[in-house]
C-alpha cells in the first residue's frame, strides 16, 4: 500500500500540471498509470480498466476545483458558456459511465488513442493557417452547447478524462481565445468528474470481485494519493498558462495528445 501511495503521488504531479496548464484533465496521465498499477496489484483483469477510469474521474473532482479557481481569478472563465455546456456534460458523463461498464476496456483505449491522434493533428495543422484574429466568435446557442456537452460528457466518462481533449478543440473551433477555452474546459471538468464518478460507483456497486477500499469501481486509496499532489500542481500550472501565448499552448496541447494517442492506439 505504501508503494501504491508513493506512485500515486507522482501520478498526481503529472495530472495536476496537465489539468491546470492545458485544460487536459489529468486523466490522460492517470488512466494509463492506474491500468499498469492495478494489473501489478493483481486486481481482476476484467475490472482493471473500469477501475482506472472511475478512479481517474474521482481525482479530477478536486483537481478541477483547484484549476478553475485560479482561472476564475484571472478572469478567463466564460461562465455563461461553461454553465450551458456543463449541463449537457453532467447528463452525458453519468450515462457514459454505464456505457463504459458494458464495453471492452482494451477496445476503448485503442479507439480513444486514434481519436486523440486525429484531434492533435487537426490542432497542429490549424496552427499553420493564417491567424483568425478579428473573426467573430461562433458559439452555439443553449441547445447547441447542451448537445455538445452531452457528447463531450459521454466520451469523457467512457475514457476517464476531464474533458479537455474534447472541450478545448470544440471551444477553439468556436473561436474562443485559447486561455478562455482552457479555463472553460477546467470549469466543465467538475460536472464531468462528479457525474462520472457517481455513475461508476452505482454501476459497480454490486460487483463482487472488487478489492477492499473500492466504492463501486472507484478505488479510494489511489484517489487519495493522487489528489494530494494534483491539487497544488494544478493551481501552479494554471497560473503559468496565463503567461504563455495562445499559439504555444495549442502546440503543447496537441503534442501531448499526439503522444498519448500513439501509446494508447498502438501500445
C-alpha positions as a Markdown table, in Angstrom:
| # | Residue | x | y | z |
|---|---|---|---|---|
| 1 | Unk | 0.0 | 0.0 | 0.0 |
| 2 | Unk | 2.9 | 2.4 | 0.7 |
| 3 | Unk | 4.3 | 1.7 | -2.8 |
| 4 | Unk | 0.9 | 2.4 | -4.2 |
| 5 | Unk | 0.6 | 5.6 | -2.3 |
| 6 | Unk | 4.0 | 6.9 | -3.4 |
| 7 | Unk | 3.4 | 6.0 | -7.1 |
| 8 | Unk | 0.0 | 7.8 | -6.9 |
| 9 | Unk | 1.7 | 10.9 | -5.5 |
| 10 | Unk | 3.9 | 11.0 | -8.7 |
| 11 | Unk | 1.0 | 10.4 | -10.9 |
| 12 | Unk | -0.8 | 13.3 | -9.3 |
| 13 | Unk | 2.0 | 15.7 | -10.1 |
| 14 | Unk | 1.7 | 15.0 | -13.8 |
| 15 | Unk | -2.1 | 15.0 | -13.7 |
| 16 | Unk | -2.2 | 18.4 | -12.0 |
| 17 | Unk | 0.3 | 20.0 | -14.4 |
| 18 | Unk | -1.8 | 18.9 | -17.4 |
| 19 | Unk | -5.1 | 19.9 | -15.9 |
| 20 | Unk | -4.0 | 23.3 | -14.8 |
| 21 | Unk | -1.9 | 24.4 | -17.8 |
| 22 | Unk | -3.6 | 22.7 | -20.7 |
| 23 | Unk | -7.2 | 22.0 | -19.5 |
| 24 | Unk | -6.4 | 18.4 | -20.4 |
| 25 | Unk | -8.0 | 17.0 | -17.3 |
| 26 | Unk | -5.2 | 14.8 | -15.8 |
| 27 | Unk | -7.0 | 11.6 | -16.9 |
| 28 | Unk | -4.6 | 11.3 | -19.8 |
| 29 | Unk | -1.9 | 10.5 | -17.2 |
| 30 | Unk | -3.9 | 8.9 | -14.5 |
| 31 | Unk | -5.8 | 6.2 | -16.6 |
| 32 | Unk | -2.7 | 4.6 | -18.2 |
| 33 | Unk | -0.8 | 4.7 | -14.9 |
| 34 | Unk | -3.6 | 3.1 | -12.9 |
| 35 | Unk | -4.1 | 0.4 | -15.5 |
| 36 | Unk | -0.5 | -0.6 | -15.1 |
| 37 | Unk | -0.6 | -0.2 | -11.3 |
| 38 | Unk | -3.8 | -2.2 | -10.9 |
| 39 | Unk | -2.5 | -5.0 | -13.1 |
| 40 | Unk | 0.6 | -5.1 | -10.9 |
| 41 | Unk | -1.5 | -5.4 | -7.7 |
| 42 | Unk | -3.3 | -8.4 | -9.2 |
| 43 | Unk | -6.8 | -6.9 | -9.5 |
| 44 | Unk | -9.2 | -8.9 | -11.7 |
| 45 | Unk | -8.2 | -8.3 | -15.3 |
| 46 | Unk | -11.7 | -7.6 | -16.5 |
| 47 | Unk | -12.2 | -4.8 | -13.8 |
| 48 | Unk | -8.8 | -3.0 | -14.2 |
| 49 | Unk | -9.8 | -0.6 | -17.0 |
| 50 | Unk | -13.1 | 0.3 | -15.4 |
| 51 | Unk | -11.5 | 0.9 | -12.0 |
| 52 | Unk | -8.8 | 3.0 | -13.6 |
| 53 | Unk | -11.3 | 5.2 | -15.5 |
| 54 | Unk | -13.6 | 5.5 | -12.4 |
| 55 | Unk | -10.7 | 6.4 | -10.1 |
| 56 | Unk | -9.4 | 8.9 | -12.6 |
| 57 | Unk | -12.7 | 10.7 | -12.6 |
| 58 | Unk | -12.9 | 10.8 | -8.8 |
| 59 | Unk | -9.5 | 12.6 | -8.6 |
| 60 | Unk | -10.5 | 15.2 | -11.2 |
| 61 | Unk | -13.2 | 16.5 | -8.9 |
| 62 | Unk | -10.5 | 18.1 | -6.7 |
| 63 | Unk | -8.1 | 19.0 | -9.5 |
| 64 | Unk | -10.9 | 20.9 | -11.3 |
| 65 | Unk | -11.8 | 22.9 | -8.3 |
| 66 | Unk | -8.2 | 24.0 | -7.8 |
| 67 | Unk | -7.7 | 24.9 | -11.5 |
| 68 | Unk | -11.0 | 26.7 | -12.1 |
| 69 | Unk | -10.5 | 28.9 | -9.0 |
| 70 | Unk | -7.2 | 30.1 | -10.5 |
| 71 | Unk | -8.7 | 30.6 | -14.0 |
| 72 | Unk | -11.7 | 32.5 | -12.5 |
| 73 | Unk | -9.5 | 34.9 | -10.5 |
| 74 | Unk | -7.6 | 35.7 | -13.7 |
| 75 | Unk | -10.9 | 36.5 | -15.5 |
| 76 | Unk | -10.7 | 33.8 | -18.2 |
| 77 | Unk | -13.8 | 31.7 | -17.4 |
| 78 | Unk | -16.7 | 32.5 | -19.6 |
| 79 | Unk | -19.4 | 31.4 | -17.1 |
| 80 | Unk | -22.4 | 31.6 | -19.4 |
| 81 | Unk | -20.7 | 29.2 | -21.9 |
| 82 | Unk | -19.5 | 27.0 | -19.0 |
| 83 | Unk | -22.9 | 26.6 | -17.4 |
| 84 | Unk | -24.7 | 25.8 | -20.7 |
| 85 | Unk | -22.0 | 23.3 | -21.8 |
| 86 | Unk | -21.8 | 21.9 | -18.3 |
| 87 | Unk | -25.5 | 21.0 | -18.1 |
| 88 | Unk | -25.2 | 18.7 | -21.0 |
| 89 | Unk | -21.8 | 17.4 | -19.8 |
| 90 | Unk | -23.2 | 16.2 | -16.5 |
| 91 | Unk | -26.0 | 14.3 | -18.2 |
| 92 | Unk | -23.6 | 12.7 | -20.7 |
| 93 | Unk | -21.0 | 11.9 | -18.1 |
| 94 | Unk | -23.5 | 10.0 | -15.9 |
| 95 | Unk | -24.7 | 8.0 | -18.9 |
| 96 | Unk | -21.2 | 7.4 | -20.2 |
| 97 | Unk | -20.2 | 5.5 | -17.0 |
| 98 | Unk | -22.8 | 2.9 | -17.8 |
| 99 | Unk | -21.8 | 2.7 | -21.4 |
| 100 | Unk | -18.2 | 2.1 | -20.3 |
| 101 | Unk | -19.3 | -0.6 | -17.9 |
| 102 | Unk | -20.8 | -2.5 | -20.8 |
| 103 | Unk | -17.8 | -2.2 | -23.2 |
| 104 | Unk | -14.4 | -3.8 | -23.5 |
| 105 | Unk | -11.6 | -1.8 | -21.9 |
| 106 | Unk | -8.9 | -2.6 | -24.4 |
| 107 | Unk | -11.0 | -1.6 | -27.4 |
| 108 | Unk | -12.0 | 1.7 | -25.7 |
| 109 | Unk | -8.3 | 2.5 | -25.1 |
| 110 | Unk | -7.4 | 1.9 | -28.7 |
| 111 | Unk | -10.3 | 3.9 | -30.1 |
| 112 | Unk | -9.5 | 6.8 | -27.8 |
| 113 | Unk | -5.9 | 6.7 | -28.9 |
| 114 | Unk | -6.9 | 7.0 | -32.6 |
| 115 | Unk | -9.3 | 9.8 | -31.7 |
| 116 | Unk | -6.6 | 11.7 | -29.8 |
| 117 | Unk | -4.2 | 11.4 | -32.8 |
| 118 | Unk | -6.8 | 12.9 | -35.1 |
| 119 | Unk | -7.6 | 15.8 | -32.7 |
| 120 | Unk | -3.8 | 16.5 | -32.3 |
| 121 | Unk | -3.2 | 16.6 | -36.0 |
| 122 | Unk | -6.1 | 18.9 | -36.6 |
| 123 | Unk | -4.9 | 21.4 | -34.0 |
| 124 | Unk | -1.3 | 21.2 | -35.3 |
| 125 | Unk | -2.4 | 21.8 | -38.9 |
| 126 | Unk | -4.7 | 24.6 | -37.9 |
| 127 | Unk | -1.8 | 26.3 | -36.3 |
| 128 | Unk | -0.2 | 26.6 | -39.7 |
| 129 | Unk | -3.1 | 28.6 | -41.2 |
| 130 | Unk | -3.3 | 32.3 | -41.2 |
| 131 | Unk | -4.3 | 33.8 | -37.8 |
| 132 | Unk | -8.1 | 34.2 | -37.3 |
| 133 | Unk | -7.7 | 37.4 | -35.4 |
| 134 | Unk | -10.7 | 39.7 | -35.9 |
| 135 | Unk | -13.1 | 37.0 | -36.9 |
| 136 | Unk | -16.3 | 36.8 | -34.8 |
| 137 | Unk | -16.9 | 34.0 | -32.4 |
| 138 | Unk | -19.3 | 31.2 | -33.4 |
| 139 | Unk | -20.5 | 29.9 | -30.1 |
| 140 | Unk | -23.8 | 27.9 | -30.4 |
| 141 | Unk | -26.9 | 28.7 | -28.5 |
| 142 | Unk | -28.3 | 27.0 | -25.4 |
| 143 | Unk | -29.4 | 23.9 | -27.3 |
| 144 | Unk | -26.2 | 23.6 | -29.4 |
| 145 | Unk | -24.0 | 23.9 | -26.3 |
| 146 | Unk | -26.2 | 21.4 | -24.4 |
| 147 | Unk | -25.9 | 18.8 | -27.2 |
| 148 | Unk | -22.2 | 19.4 | -27.5 |
| 149 | Unk | -21.9 | 18.9 | -23.7 |
| 150 | Unk | -23.8 | 15.6 | -23.8 |
| 151 | Unk | -21.3 | 14.2 | -26.4 |
| 152 | Unk | -18.3 | 15.6 | -24.5 |
| 153 | Unk | -19.5 | 14.3 | -21.2 |
| 154 | Unk | -20.3 | 10.8 | -22.5 |
| 155 | Unk | -16.9 | 10.5 | -24.2 |
| 156 | Unk | -15.1 | 11.9 | -21.2 |
| 157 | Unk | -16.7 | 9.5 | -18.8 |
| 158 | Unk | -16.0 | 6.5 | -21.0 |
| 159 | Unk | -12.3 | 7.3 | -21.2 |
| 160 | Unk | -11.9 | 8.7 | -17.7 |
| 161 | Unk | -10.7 | 12.1 | -18.7 |
| 162 | Unk | -11.6 | 15.6 | -17.5 |
| 163 | Unk | -12.9 | 16.5 | -21.0 |
| 164 | Unk | -10.1 | 18.9 | -22.1 |
| 165 | Unk | -9.2 | 16.8 | -25.1 |
| 166 | Unk | -12.8 | 17.3 | -26.3 |
| 167 | Unk | -13.8 | 20.6 | -24.8 |
| 168 | Unk | -10.7 | 22.6 | -25.8 |
| 169 | Unk | -10.8 | 21.7 | -29.5 |
| 170 | Unk | -14.5 | 22.4 | -29.6 |
| 171 | Unk | -14.2 | 25.8 | -27.9 |
| 172 | Unk | -11.2 | 26.6 | -30.2 |
| 173 | Unk | -13.4 | 25.9 | -33.2 |
| 174 | Unk | -15.9 | 28.3 | -31.6 |
| 175 | Unk | -13.0 | 30.9 | -31.8 |
| 176 | Unk | -12.6 | 31.5 | -28.1 |
| 177 | Unk | -9.2 | 32.6 | -27.1 |
| 178 | Unk | -7.0 | 29.6 | -26.0 |
| 179 | Unk | -6.8 | 30.8 | -22.5 |
| 180 | Unk | -10.6 | 31.1 | -22.3 |
| 181 | Unk | -11.0 | 27.7 | -23.9 |
| 182 | Unk | -8.7 | 26.1 | -21.3 |
| 183 | Unk | -10.4 | 28.0 | -18.4 |
| 184 | Unk | -13.9 | 26.9 | -19.6 |
| 185 | Unk | -12.7 | 23.4 | -20.0 |
| 186 | Unk | -11.4 | 23.3 | -16.5 |
| 187 | Unk | -14.8 | 24.5 | -15.2 |
| 188 | Unk | -16.6 | 21.8 | -17.2 |
| 189 | Unk | -14.2 | 19.2 | -15.8 |
| 190 | Unk | -16.1 | 19.4 | -12.5 |
| 191 | Unk | -19.5 | 18.2 | -13.7 |
| 192 | Unk | -17.8 | 15.5 | -15.8 |
| 193 | Unk | -15.9 | 14.3 | -12.7 |
| 194 | Unk | -18.8 | 14.4 | -10.3 |
| 195 | Unk | -21.4 | 12.8 | -12.6 |
| 196 | Unk | -19.0 | 10.2 | -14.0 |
| 197 | Unk | -17.8 | 9.2 | -10.5 |
| 198 | Unk | -21.3 | 8.8 | -9.3 |
| 199 | Unk | -22.2 | 6.7 | -12.4 |
| 200 | Unk | -19.2 | 4.4 | -11.9 |
| 201 | Unk | -19.9 | 4.0 | -8.2 |
| 202 | Unk | -23.5 | 3.0 | -8.9 |
| 203 | Unk | -22.6 | 0.8 | -11.9 |
| 204 | Unk | -20.0 | -1.2 | -9.9 |
| 205 | Unk | -21.8 | -1.2 | -6.5 |
| 206 | Unk | -22.8 | -4.9 | -6.7 |
| 207 | Unk | -19.6 | -6.2 | -8.3 |
| 208 | Unk | -18.3 | -9.0 | -6.0 |
| 209 | Unk | -14.7 | -9.1 | -7.2 |
| 210 | Unk | -13.7 | -5.6 | -6.2 |
| 211 | Unk | -10.8 | -5.1 | -3.8 |
| 212 | Unk | -11.1 | -3.7 | -0.3 |
| 213 | Unk | -11.2 | 0.1 | -0.4 |
| 214 | Unk | -13.3 | 0.3 | -3.5 |
| 215 | Unk | -16.6 | 2.2 | -3.7 |
| 216 | Unk | -18.1 | 0.7 | -6.8 |
| 217 | Unk | -15.4 | 0.9 | -9.4 |
| 218 | Unk | -13.7 | 3.8 | -7.6 |
| 219 | Unk | -10.5 | 2.8 | -5.7 |
| 220 | Unk | -10.3 | 5.3 | -2.9 |
| 221 | Unk | -6.7 | 4.7 | -1.7 |
| 222 | Unk | -5.4 | 5.7 | -5.2 |
| 223 | Unk | -7.8 | 8.6 | -5.2 |
| 224 | Unk | -6.3 | 10.0 | -2.0 |
| 225 | Unk | -2.7 | 9.7 | -3.1 |
| 226 | Unk | -3.2 | 11.3 | -6.5 |
| 227 | Unk | -5.3 | 14.2 | -5.1 |
| 228 | Unk | -2.6 | 15.2 | -2.5 |
| 229 | Unk | -0.3 | 16.3 | -5.3 |
| 230 | Unk | -2.6 | 17.0 | -8.2 |
| 231 | Unk | -4.4 | 19.8 | -6.3 |
| 232 | Unk | -1.4 | 22.1 | -5.7 |
| 233 | Unk | 0.2 | 21.4 | -9.0 |
| 234 | Unk | -2.9 | 22.2 | -11.0 |
| 235 | Unk | -3.1 | 25.6 | -9.3 |
| 236 | Unk | 0.5 | 26.3 | -10.1 |
| 237 | Unk | 0.2 | 25.2 | -13.7 |
| 238 | Unk | -3.0 | 27.3 | -14.2 |
| 239 | Unk | -1.1 | 30.4 | -13.2 |
| 240 | Unk | 1.7 | 29.6 | -15.6 |
| 241 | Unk | -0.8 | 29.1 | -18.5 |
| 242 | Unk | -1.9 | 32.7 | -18.3 |
| 243 | Unk | 1.6 | 34.0 | -19.1 |
| 244 | Unk | 2.0 | 31.8 | -22.3 |
| 245 | Unk | 0.9 | 32.9 | -25.8 |
| 246 | Unk | -2.1 | 31.0 | -27.2 |
| 247 | Unk | -0.1 | 29.6 | -30.1 |
| 248 | Unk | 2.4 | 28.0 | -27.6 |
| 249 | Unk | -0.5 | 26.4 | -25.6 |
| 250 | Unk | -2.1 | 25.0 | -28.7 |
| 251 | Unk | 1.2 | 23.3 | -29.8 |
| 252 | Unk | 1.9 | 21.9 | -26.4 |
| 253 | Unk | -1.7 | 20.6 | -26.0 |
| 254 | Unk | -1.6 | 19.0 | -29.5 |
| 255 | Unk | 1.8 | 17.3 | -28.9 |
| 256 | Unk | 0.7 | 15.8 | -25.6 |
| 257 | Unk | -2.4 | 14.5 | -27.3 |
| 258 | Unk | -0.5 | 13.0 | -30.2 |
| 259 | Unk | 2.0 | 11.1 | -28.0 |
| 260 | Unk | -0.9 | 9.9 | -25.8 |
| 261 | Unk | -2.8 | 8.7 | -28.8 |
| 262 | Unk | 0.2 | 6.7 | -30.2 |
| 263 | Unk | 0.7 | 5.0 | -26.9 |
| 264 | Unk | -3.0 | 4.0 | -26.4 |
| 265 | Unk | -3.7 | 3.0 | -30.0 |
| 266 | Unk | -0.5 | 1.1 | -30.8 |
| 267 | Unk | 0.9 | 0.2 | -27.4 |
